[in-house]
Amino acid sequence: MGRILKNFQMKTHPYMKQLFAFLIAITIFSCGKDDDFKPDEPNITVEAQALTNVAYGSDNLQKMDFYLPANRSTASTKVMILLHGGAWAEGDKADLNSIIDSLRRRMPDWAFLI
């Protein structure tokens, strides 16, 4: 039994322990929260806004809706892009209207593009 265990032990590189300790230290120190972060933009109060049927191309059907959150900024606002099905041949962005209000309530800091 001892012979089997001796053959089973893996040989490690001489610097493996130091490398492992270094990686653990980097991981621990990089996970800290930096409270001194200041975005490039000043804190401006802005109302939530819904921009509907904004053209993004020359075709009459190339329209998009933007749902922007209140107090948004380019530094902190997250964006979700929703695409309706239909292979650009059928379907409509209005098919997603039933869930957009729910998404806006659940994720008030997000901007949605449909």
DORO-92756 format. One record per residue (C-alpha): residue number from 1; residue in one letter; chain; x, y, z. Coordinates in steps of 0.02 Angstrom, whole numbers, plus 32768, in hexadecimal, padded with zeros to 4 digits. Layout:
BEGIN
+-----+----+----+------+------+------+
|   i | aa | ch |   c1 |   c2 |   c3 |
+-----+----+----+------+------+------+
| NUM |  A |  A |    X |    Y |    Z |
...
+-----+----+----+------+------+------+
REM end
This chain:
BEGIN
+-----+----+----+------+------+------+
|   i | aa | ch |   c1 |   c2 |   c3 |
+-----+----+----+------+------+------+
|   1 |  M |  A | 8000 | 8000 | 8000 |
|   2 |  G |  A | 808E | 8079 | 802C |
|   3 |  R |  A | 80E1 | 8056 | 7F84 |
|   4 |  I |  A | 8040 | 8081 | 7F27 |
|   5 |  L |  A | 8030 | 8127 | 7F85 |
|   6 |  K |  A | 80E7 | 814F | 7F65 |
|   7 |  N |  A | 80CE | 8136 | 7EAA |
|   8 |  F |  A | 802D | 819B | 7EAE |
|   9 |  Q |  A | 807C | 8238 | 7EF8 |
|  10 |  M |  A | 8092 | 82BE | 7E76 |
|  11 |  K |  A | 8139 | 8311 | 7E62 |
|  12 |  T |  A | 812C | 83CE | 7E6A |
|  13 |  H |  A | 8198 | 8454 | 7E20 |
|  14 |  P |  A | 8210 | 849F | 7EA3 |
|  15 |  Y |  A | 81BE | 854B | 7E95 |
|  16 |  M |  A | 810A | 850D | 7E93 |
|  17 |  K |  A | 80E9 | 8538 | 7F4B |
|  18 |  Q |  A | 812B | 85EA | 7F34 |
|  19 |  L |  A | 80C6 | 8600 | 7E95 |
|  20 |  F |  A | 8029 | 85C2 | 7EEB |
|  21 |  A |  A | 8044 | 8638 | 7F80 |
|  22 |  F |  A | 8061 | 86C9 | 7F08 |
|  23 |  L |  A | 7FC0 | 86A5 | 7EA8 |
|  24 |  I |  A | 7F5C | 8699 | 7F49 |
|  25 |  A |  A | 7FA3 | 8740 | 7F85 |
|  26 |  I |  A | 7F7B | 8795 | 7EDF |
|  27 |  T |  A | 7EC9 | 8751 | 7EE6 |
|  28 |  I |  A | 7EAC | 878D | 7F97 |
|  29 |  F |  A | 7EF0 | 883C | 7F7A |
|  30 |  S |  A | 7E99 | 8854 | 7ED3 |
|  31 |  C |  A | 7DED | 882D | 7F1C |
|  32 |  G |  A | 7DE5 | 88C8 | 7F8B |
|  33 |  K |  A | 7D61 | 894C | 7F6C |
|  34 |  D |  A | 7DA6 | 89F6 | 7F3C |
|  35 |  D |  A | 7D38 | 8A78 | 7F91 |
|  36 |  D |  A | 7D99 | 8B08 | 7F44 |
|  37 |  F |  A | 7D52 | 8AEB | 7E95 |
|  38 |  K |  A | 7D10 | 8B8C | 7E49 |
|  39 |  P |  A | 7CC3 | 8B82 | 7D9C |
|  40 |  D |  A | 7CFC | 8BFF | 7D19 |
|  41 |  E |  A | 7C51 | 8C50 | 7D16 |
|  42 |  P |  A | 7C02 | 8CBC | 7D9D |
|  43 |  N |  A | 7B6B | 8C77 | 7DF9 |
|  44 |  I |  A | 7AD7 | 8CBD | 7D96 |
|  45 |  T |  A | 7A21 | 8C97 | 7DBC |
|  46 |  V |  A | 79C7 | 8C61 | 7D1E |
|  47 |  E |  A | 7917 | 8C1F | 7D07 |
|  48 |  A |  A | 78F5 | 8B73 | 7CBE |
|  49 |  Q |  A | 78D2 | 8B7E | 7C05 |
|  50 |  A |  A | 7883 | 8B11 | 7B7E |
|  51 |  L |  A | 78B3 | 8B37 | 7AC9 |
|  52 |  T |  A | 7849 | 8AD1 | 7A52 |
|  53 |  N |  A | 785A | 8AB2 | 7997 |
|  54 |  V |  A | 7906 | 8AFF | 7985 |
|  55 |  A |  A | 7947 | 8ADC | 78D5 |
|  56 |  Y |  A | 79EE | 8A82 | 78C6 |
|  57 |  G |  A | 79EB | 8A6A | 7809 |
|  58 |  S |  A | 799A | 8AAA | 776A |
|  59 |  D |  A | 7913 | 8A22 | 7762 |
|  60 |  N |  A | 786C | 8A50 | 77AF |
|  61 |  L |  A | 786F | 89B0 | 7818 |
|  62 |  Q |  A | 791A | 89D5 | 7863 |
|  63 |  K |  A | 78DF | 8A20 | 7907 |
|  64 |  M |  A | 7916 | 8A04 | 79B9 |
|  65 |  D |  A | 78D4 | 8A30 | 7A67 |
|  66 |  F |  A | 7945 | 8A73 | 7AF1 |
|  67 |  Y |  A | 7910 | 8A68 | 7BA8 |
|  68 |  L |  A | 798A | 8ACF | 7C0F |
|  69 |  P |  A | 798E | 8ACB | 7CCE |
|  70 |  A |  A | 7988 | 8B61 | 7D42 |
|  71 |  N |  A | 7A2E | 8BA8 | 7D7E |
|  72 |  R |  A | 7A8C | 8B53 | 7CF2 |
|  73 |  S |  A | 7B40 | 8B72 | 7CC0 |
|  74 |  T |  A | 7BB6 | 8B2A | 7C40 |
|  75 |  A |  A | 7C28 | 8AF0 | 7CCD |
|  76 |  S |  A | 7BAA | 8A89 | 7D30 |
|  77 |  T |  A | 7B11 | 8A5D | 7CC7 |
|  78 |  K |  A | 7B07 | 89A8 | 7C8E |
|  79 |  V |  A | 7AB3 | 897F | 7BE7 |
|  80 |  M |  A | 7A4C | 88EA | 7BB0 |
|  81 |  I |  A | 7A25 | 88D2 | 7AF7 |
|  82 |  L |  A | 7988 | 886C | 7AD3 |
|  83 |  L |  A | 7968 | 8824 | 7A26 |
|  84 |  H |  A | 78C0 | 87E0 | 79F4 |
|  85 |  G |  A | 78B6 | 873F | 7992 |
|  86 |  G |  A | 7881 | 8731 | 78DD |
|  87 |  A |  A | 7925 | 872D | 787C |
|  88 |  W |  A | 790D | 87E3 | 7847 |
|  89 |  A |  A | 787D | 87A9 | 77DA |
|  90 |  E |  A | 77EA | 87A5 | 7853 |
|  91 |  G |  A | 77C1 | 87CF | 7906 |
|  92 |  D |  A | 77C9 | 887B | 7956 |
|  93 |  K |  A | 7822 | 88D1 | 79E5 |
|  94 |  A |  A | 7776 | 88EF | 7A30 |
|  95 |  D |  A | 7775 | 8834 | 7A5A |
|  96 |  L |  A | 77EB | 885F | 7AEA |
|  97 |  N |  A | 777E | 88EA | 7B33 |
|  98 |  S |  A | 7730 | 8871 | 7BAF |
|  99 |  I |  A | 77D7 | 8853 | 7C06 |
| 100 |  I |  A | 782B | 88FE | 7BF7 |
| 101 |  D |  A | 77C9 | 894A | 7C88 |
| 102 |  S |  A | 77F5 | 88B6 | 7CF6 |
| 103 |  L |  A | 78AD | 88C4 | 7CC8 |
| 104 |  R |  A | 78AE | 897E | 7CEC |
| 105 |  R |  A | 7863 | 895F | 7D9A |
| 106 |  R |  A | 78DB | 88D1 | 7DC2 |
| 107 |  M |  A | 7977 | 8926 | 7D7F |
| 108 |  P |  A | 795C | 89E2 | 7D95 |
| 109 |  D |  A | 7A13 | 8A10 | 7D73 |
| 110 |  W |  A | 7A19 | 89BB | 7CC9 |
| 111 |  A |  A | 79F9 | 8A04 | 7C1C |
| 112 |  F |  A | 7999 | 8996 | 7BA2 |
| 113 |  L |  A | 79A6 | 899B | 7AE5 |
| 114 |  I |  A | 7921 | 8940 | 7A81 |
+-----+----+----+------+------+------+
REM end
